[in-house]
Amino acid sequence: MIRTTIPAGLALLLCSAALAAEPQHDYLRFVEDAKGASLQTAVTRFTSKGGVTVDLVGAIHIADKAYYAGLNKRFTRYDAVLYELVGGPMPADNGGEPAKRETDPRLAWLGQLQTSMKNALQLTGQLEGIDYHAKNFVHADMSTDQFYAAKEEKNESFLGLLVKAWVLQSDQDDAAREAKQPGVLKLMEILCRKDNASELKRLIGREFDSMEGLITGLEADGGTVIVGERNRVALEQMDREIAHGRRSIAIFYGAAHLHDMAQKLKARGWVQQQTEWLKAWDLPPEPKAK
């Protein structure tokens, strides 16, 4: 039987590499009930022995406008918000005009893919929705040259990661996935509906929920640049902020990054505290079958 799946690589890109790592929902989950459905990201607090608090704030790079508005309000509470952006910090505010950030040609295709998905799903892009010019925002990611140098050192390519993710996804139990995967006719039916954005979001959200565990395989054998090495850079910046007296810090990275980051914090002696879940995609109830 022919089946249509949302490729592992799509989730990999929308969440900045892959999904959360263990059977429980660490930093991303899809929740459905009779009232509707939502794709949710987590905010998990860690505390150090010295009393510093760090919130790991999971993000998805295309979401409802209200999700980003809520994050902007939340971010005002912190001494520093460390954010991901390969290639360097966002350019300075241009007198209220939207900041124009030059994209390295080697990474342009990623932005184009996210733009296509944003339009198809009628969502807002993270770079549009988040106020990166807030005074407490601090860039905590690799430059483009650092990123590609690290990938070359590890002999890691986007294509290789996509193939590895596809193999890992294929190794999952087919019987367990069968009920969640729509056939070609079902997908065509969704695409032909007037309100197909909601149903596409539901389809992709369910796939996100079923793909937990991929990151474990992707991060094996020394870890990846796209997750593990960039996390190392973020935590080094965290150390610098703490050295400068920051006591309340948010690390705002794609949800895919945060399981690995949490393990690194725990290895340093940080203690995990409470977790709060935020709605990134809010969907109406599923239409009843005719």
C-alpha positions in Angstrom: 0.0 0.0 0.0 1.2 3.5 -0.8 1.5 5.8 2.1 2.3 9.5 2.4 4.5 10.7 5.3 5.7 14.0 6.4 9.5 13.5 5.9 11.8 13.4 8.9 13.8 16.2 7.2 10.8 18.6 7.3 10.5 18.3 11.1 14.3 18.5 11.3 14.3 21.9 9.6 11.2 23.4 11.2 12.5 22.7 14.7 16.2 23.4 13.8 17.3 19.9 13.5 15.1 17.2 14.8 12.7 16.6 17.7 12.9 15.8 21.3 14.7 12.8 22.4 13.0 10.4 24.8 9.6 8.7 25.0 8.2 11.4 27.2 7.5 14.8 25.7 10.5 16.9 26.6 10.1 20.2 24.7 7.6 19.6 21.9 4.2 17.9 21.9 1.0 17.7 19.9 -2.2 17.6 22.0 -5.7 16.7 20.7 -9.1 16.5 22.4 -12.7 17.2 21.5 -12.2 21.0 21.7 -9.4 21.1 19.2 -5.6 20.5 19.0 -2.4 22.4 19.6 1.3 22.0 18.9 3.0 23.0 22.2 6.6 24.0 23.1 8.0 23.9 26.6 9.7 26.4 28.9 11.7 24.4 31.5 13.6 26.1 34.4 16.9 25.0 35.8 18.7 26.4 38.8 22.4 26.4 39.8 23.9 25.9 43.2 24.7 29.6 43.1 21.0 30.6 42.6 21.1 31.5 39.0 18.0 30.5 37.0 18.1 29.5 33.3 14.9 28.9 31.4 15.2 26.7 28.3 12.5 28.2 26.0 11.6 25.8 23.1 10.7 27.4 19.8 9.3 26.4 16.5 10.3 28.6 13.6 6.8 29.1 12.2 3.9 29.6 14.5 0.8 31.6 15.4 1.4 35.3 15.8 0.0 35.2 19.3 2.7 32.7 20.3 5.5 35.1 19.4 3.7 38.0 21.0 3.5 36.0 24.3 7.2 35.2 24.1 8.1 38.8 23.5 6.2 39.7 26.7 7.8 36.9 28.6 11.3 37.8 27.5 11.2 41.2 29.3 11.5 39.4 32.6 15.1 38.2 32.0 18.4 39.8 32.5 19.5 38.2 29.2 17.8 36.2 26.4 20.3 34.1 24.5 19.1 33.4 20.9 20.1 31.2 18.0 20.9 32.5 14.6 23.6 31.0 12.5 25.6 33.7 10.8 25.7 36.4 13.5 23.4 38.7 15.4 20.4 40.5 13.9 21.3 43.8 12.4 20.6 47.0 14.4 17.2 48.5 14.4 16.8 50.8 11.3 14.6 53.5 12.7 11.6 51.3 13.0 12.0 49.8 9.5 12.2 46.0 9.3 15.8 44.9 9.7 17.3 43.5 6.5 19.6 40.6 7.3 21.8 39.3 4.5 21.6 35.5 4.2 24.6 33.5 3.3 23.9 31.8 -0.1 24.8 28.4 1.4 21.9 28.8 3.9 19.4 30.6 1.7 17.5 27.5 0.8 16.6 26.9 4.5 14.9 30.3 4.6 13.1 29.7 1.4 11.7 26.4 2.7 10.5 27.9 5.9 8.9 30.8 4.0 7.0 28.2 1.8 5.8 26.3 4.8 4.8 29.5 6.6 2.7 30.6 3.7 1.1 27.1 3.1 0.2 26.8 6.8 -0.8 30.5 7.2 1.6 31.0 10.1 4.1 33.8 11.2 7.8 33.4 10.9 10.0 33.6 14.0 12.2 36.4 12.6 9.0 38.5 12.0 7.3 37.7 15.3 10.2 38.1 17.8 11.6 41.4 18.8 15.3 40.7 18.3 16.2 44.3 19.1 15.2 44.1 22.7 18.1 45.4 24.9 18.5 42.1 26.8 18.8 39.9 23.6 22.3 38.3 23.2 23.4 36.4 20.1 24.6 32.9 21.2 25.2 30.9 18.0 27.9 30.2 15.4 29.0 32.5 12.6 28.4 31.0 9.1 32.1 30.3 8.7 32.3 28.6 12.1 29.3 26.5 11.2 30.6 25.2 7.9 34.1 24.7 9.3 32.7 22.5 12.1 30.6 20.6 9.6 33.6 20.0 7.4 35.6 18.8 10.4 32.9 16.3 11.2 32.3 15.5 7.6 28.6 16.3 8.1 26.2 17.4 5.4 22.5 18.4 5.4 21.8 15.6 2.9 23.6 13.1 5.1 21.5 14.2 8.1 18.3 13.9 6.1 19.2 10.4 4.9 20.1 9.4 8.5 16.8 10.8 9.8 14.9 9.0 7.1 16.5 5.7 7.9 15.8 6.2 11.6 12.2 7.1 10.9 11.9 4.0 8.6 13.1 1.8 11.4 10.2 2.7 13.6 7.4 0.2 14.0 5.2 0.4 10.9 2.2 -1.0 12.7 2.4 1.8 15.3 2.7 4.5 12.6 0.1 3.2 10.2 -2.9 4.7 12.1 -1.2 8.1 12.1 -0.1 8.3 8.4 -2.6 9.4 5.8 -2.8 7.8 2.4 -2.4 9.8 -0.8 -6.1 10.2 -1.3 -6.5 11.6 2.2 -3.7 14.1 1.6 -5.2 15.2 -1.7 -8.6 15.6 0.0 -7.0 17.9 2.6 -5.2 20.0 -0.1 -8.5 20.5 -2.0 -10.3 21.9 1.0 -10.9 25.6 1.4 -9.5 25.6 4.9 -6.6 23.2 4.2 -4.1 25.1 6.4 -5.7 23.8 9.6 -5.7 20.3 8.4 -2.2 20.5 7.1 -1.1 21.8 10.5 -2.9 18.9 12.1 -1.2 16.4 9.8 2.3 17.8 10.4 1.7 18.3 14.1 0.8 14.6 14.5 4.0 13.7 12.7 6.0 15.9 15.0 4.4 14.0 17.9 5.3 10.6 16.4 8.9 11.3 15.6 10.4 11.6 19.1 13.5 9.6 19.4 15.1 10.7 16.1 17.5 13.0 17.9 19.0 10.2 19.9 20.2 8.5 16.7 21.2 11.7 15.0 23.3 12.8 18.0 25.0 9.4 18.3 28.7 9.0 17.5 29.9 12.4 18.8 26.9 14.5 18.1 26.0 16.8 15.2 27.1 20.3 14.5 23.5 21.5 13.8 22.5 20.5 17.4 25.3 19.5 19.7 28.1 21.9 18.6 25.7 24.9 18.5 24.5 24.0 21.9 28.1 24.1 23.2 28.4 27.7 21.8 25.2 28.7 23.5 26.3 27.4 26.9 29.6 29.1 26.6 27.8 32.4 26.0 25.6 31.5 29.1 28.8 31.2 31.1 29.9 34.6 30.0 26.6 36.2 30.9 26.7 34.6 34.4 30.3 35.9 34.8 28.9 39.4 34.0 26.4 39.1 36.9 23.3 38.0 35.0 21.1 36.0 37.4 18.0 35.3 35.2 18.6 34.0 31.7 16.5 32.5 28.9 18.0 30.3 26.2 15.7 30.7 23.2 16.5 27.9 20.8 14.6 25.5 18.6 12.8 22.8 20.6 15.1 20.2 19.0 18.1 21.5 20.8 16.8 21.5 24.3 17.0 17.9 25.4 20.7 17.8 24.6 21.1 21.2 26.3 19.3 20.0 29.4 21.5 17.0 29.7 24.6 19.3 29.5 23.2 21.5 32.3 22.4 18.5 34.5 25.9 17.2 34.0 27.1 20.5 35.4 25.0 20.1 38.5 22.0 22.3 37.5 18.7 21.1 38.9 15.6 20.9 36.7 12.5 22.7 38.1 9.1 23.3 36.7 7.9 23.0 33.0 5.3 25.3 31.4 3.7 24.5 28.0 2.9 27.2 25.4 0.6 26.8 22.4 2.6 27.5 19.2 -0.2 26.2 16.8 -3.8 26.4 18.0 -6.2 24.3 15.8 -10.0 24.0 15.8 -11.7 20.6 16.3 -11.2 18.1 13.5 -14.0 18.2 10.9 -16.4 15.3 11.3 -16.3 12.8 8.5 -19.3 13.0 6.1 
